[in-house]
Amino acid sequence: MFNGVTGVPLPFDVVMACKVGNYREAEKNIHLRLKPYRLNHRREFFELPIEICSKVVLDECNKINERLNFNFINPIILVEKKEIAIEIEKYHESNFLISMKDILMQEKHNSKLNSEQKDRIEILMLVLAEVFPNDLVGWYDRFMKDHDPEKEIQIWESLVKAF
């Protein structure tokens, strides 16, 4: 069931809320950080664990509040912590084989990461923390070794969607 033309699935639960001095800026920044995890390019629904989405929301709201000198206590807890099941649709599953002799060693580079890329890498680290328990600096270093870290970030974002 959907709510009119918005495409919002009904019913839905609100699991967290934050006070923020500029909600439009917060929404824009949050959607920018979560953009790689959109389920549909025409709708702003994201495929990530609730804990990670909540952290991104909290980070962005706190950054804005700090800049505006607002002293809000975030997050506002709305519901008790429950087991929340999220169904994830599987997109275009495919398998392929590649010979080890066809894999080439890549030269090491020393690329720079912009702030948006660092934010996206932080989300990757949070999702994959149990599998790859490295600190954030270690994640940055690995991506900086790529000639074009943007392509590598996009590959990892695709892996996270399947994870």
N, C-alpha and C positions, 0 to 999 in steps of 0.2 A: 504494500500500500504506500502511495506517495502523496505528499502534501501539495496539491495543485500543480503548478508549473515549476516549482522550485526543485523538484527531484529529490527532496529530503525524505529518506526512508522513515516511515512511521511504524511502530513507536521507536523512539531512541532515548538513550539515557545521557544526561550530562554528568560527567564524572569529575570535572574539575572546573574551577572558575578563578580568574585573577582580576584584581583591580589594576587598571592601567590609566595613565594620564592621557593617552592618545590612542583610542581603540582602532582608528583607521590605519595608523602607522603600524601598530602591533599586528593587525590582520594581514597587512601587506607583507611585512617582514616574515611572519610565520609561514604564509603561503609560499613565499619565495624559497625559504629553507626547505619546505616539504615538497616542493614542486616535482622532484624526481620520483616521488612515491605516489603520484596521483593515479587513481584507478582509471580515470577517464579524462581526456584532455579538455572536455567541455564542462566537467563538474569538479568541484574541489573537495573530493573525498580521497583520503590517503590510506595507504596500505602499510601500516607500521604498528608495532605494539603501542598500546595506550600509554605505557610508562614513558616511552621515548617521545611521543607526541606531547605529553604533558610537560616533559623537561624542556622541549623546544619552546612551548608556550610560556612557561615560567621564565626561561632565560630572556626571551624577547621582551616580555612585560617588565621584568626587573631592570633591563637595560634602559628602556624608555623612562621608567619611573626614576631611576638614578639620574639620568640626564636632566629630567624636569624637576629634580629635587622633591619628589613626592615620597612620602614614607608610608607606603602601603605594606601590609603583611600579606604575603602570597605564599602558597595558593590558598584560596578559600575552599575548604573541604566540604563538598556537598553531599556525598554519600559515603558509607563505610566501604572500606576496601573489600572487594568481592572477587571471586574468580570470574573473570570476564572472558568469554569465548568469542573469538573473532574468526569468522570464516573467510578464507582467502581464496579467491578464484584463481585457478591455474591458467596462465596464459601461454599459449604457443609452446608447449613442451616439445622439445626435440633433442635427440641424441646424435652425436657424430663421433667418428673415430679419426684420430690423427696419429701419424707415426712419430715416434720420438725423434727420428732423424730430421723431421720437418720443423722442429722447434728450434729457433735460433736464439742465441744469447743476445740480450739487449745491452747496448753500451750504457754506462752510468752517466747521468746528467745531474746538474744541480739547478733544477727549476725553482721558480718562486711560486708560492701559493697565495692567492688573494683571499680576502676575508670570507667571501661567499664559499670558496672551495674549502676553507678550513671548517666552516660551519657544516658543510655537507660531509666532510670526513669525520667530524665529531659524531654525526648521526650514524655513519657506518660503524664506527668504533662501538657505539652504544648497542647497536643491534647484534654485532658479532663478538661482543666482549667475552662470552663464554667459550667461543671457539678459538678466538685469537686474543688472549689476555695481555695485550700490550698497552703501554701508556699512550696518551694522545701525541706526545712528541715523537714516539716511535712510528705512529701512523703517518704523521706529517713527513718524517724523514723518508719513508718508503715511497710516498707519492712524489716527493721532490726529486727522487732519483730518475723519474720518468722524463723523457724528452717533452711529452705533452701530457701533463697530469690530468687534464680535463677528460681525455678519452679513458684513462684508467679509472677515474672516479665514476664515470658513467657505467663502465663495466661492472664495478663493484656495486653500484646502485641497482643494477639489474640482478646481480646475485642476491642482494638483500631482499629484493621483491620476491624471489623464488624461495628464499630462506624462510 
